[in-house]
Amino acid sequence: MKTHNFKSHWVGLSPEEKKLLAEKAETSVAYLSQVANKHRNAGWKTIRKLVQVDERITYDFFEQSAA
């Protein structure tokens, strides 16, 4: 299933996958949850790490204002 934004991708992950993604991106599950729910905007470095560590995530998942 192709997702079109970070929230839909995040919701589709298991708790273990969320933890692994956060560890690989050198951030926390809580922070990524806030990004997914639009309570925070991910910084450019975090977006770049997410794209690098998970091939399903693209820059298009994030609003231009965040990048």
C-alpha positions as CSV (number, residue, x, y, z in Angstrom):
1,M,0.0,0.0,0.0
2,K,1.4,3.4,-1.0
3,T,1.0,6.1,1.5
4,H,0.9,9.8,0.6
5,N,1.9,11.5,3.8
6,F,3.9,10.8,7.0
7,K,0.8,10.4,9.2
8,S,-0.7,7.6,7.1
9,H,2.7,5.9,7.0
10,W,3.2,6.3,10.8
11,V,-0.3,4.9,11.6
12,G,0.5,1.8,9.5
13,L,3.6,1.0,11.5
14,S,3.6,-1.4,14.4
15,P,4.9,-0.2,17.8
16,E,8.2,-2.1,17.1
17,E,8.5,-0.5,13.7
18,K,7.9,2.9,15.1
19,K,10.6,2.4,17.7
20,L,13.1,1.1,15.1
21,L,12.4,4.0,12.8
22,A,12.9,6.5,15.6
23,E,16.2,4.8,16.6
24,K,17.5,4.8,13.0
25,A,16.6,8.5,12.6
26,E,18.2,9.3,15.9
27,T,15.0,10.7,17.5
28,S,12.2,9.5,19.7
29,V,8.8,7.8,19.0
30,A,7.1,10.7,20.9
31,Y,8.7,13.3,18.6
32,L,7.7,11.4,15.4
33,S,4.2,11.0,16.8
34,Q,4.0,14.7,17.2
35,V,5.2,15.3,13.7
36,A,2.7,12.8,12.3
37,N,-0.1,14.5,14.1
38,K,1.1,17.9,13.0
39,H,1.8,19.1,16.5
40,R,5.4,19.7,15.5
41,N,7.2,20.3,12.2
42,A,10.2,18.1,11.5
43,G,13.4,19.9,10.8
44,W,15.3,19.4,7.6
45,K,17.9,17.1,9.2
46,T,15.2,14.8,10.7
47,I,13.3,14.7,7.4
48,R,16.6,13.8,5.6
49,K,17.3,11.0,8.1
50,L,13.8,9.6,7.8
51,V,14.1,9.5,4.0
52,Q,17.5,7.8,4.2
53,V,16.5,5.1,6.7
54,D,13.1,4.1,5.3
55,E,12.8,3.8,1.5
56,R,9.0,4.1,1.8
57,I,9.3,7.7,3.1
58,T,9.7,10.5,0.6
59,Y,10.3,14.2,0.9
60,D,6.8,14.7,-0.5
61,F,5.4,13.3,2.8
62,F,6.3,16.6,4.5
63,E,5.0,20.1,3.8
64,Q,7.3,22.4,2.0
65,S,7.3,24.9,4.9
66,A,9.0,22.2,7.1
67,A,11.7,21.5,4.5
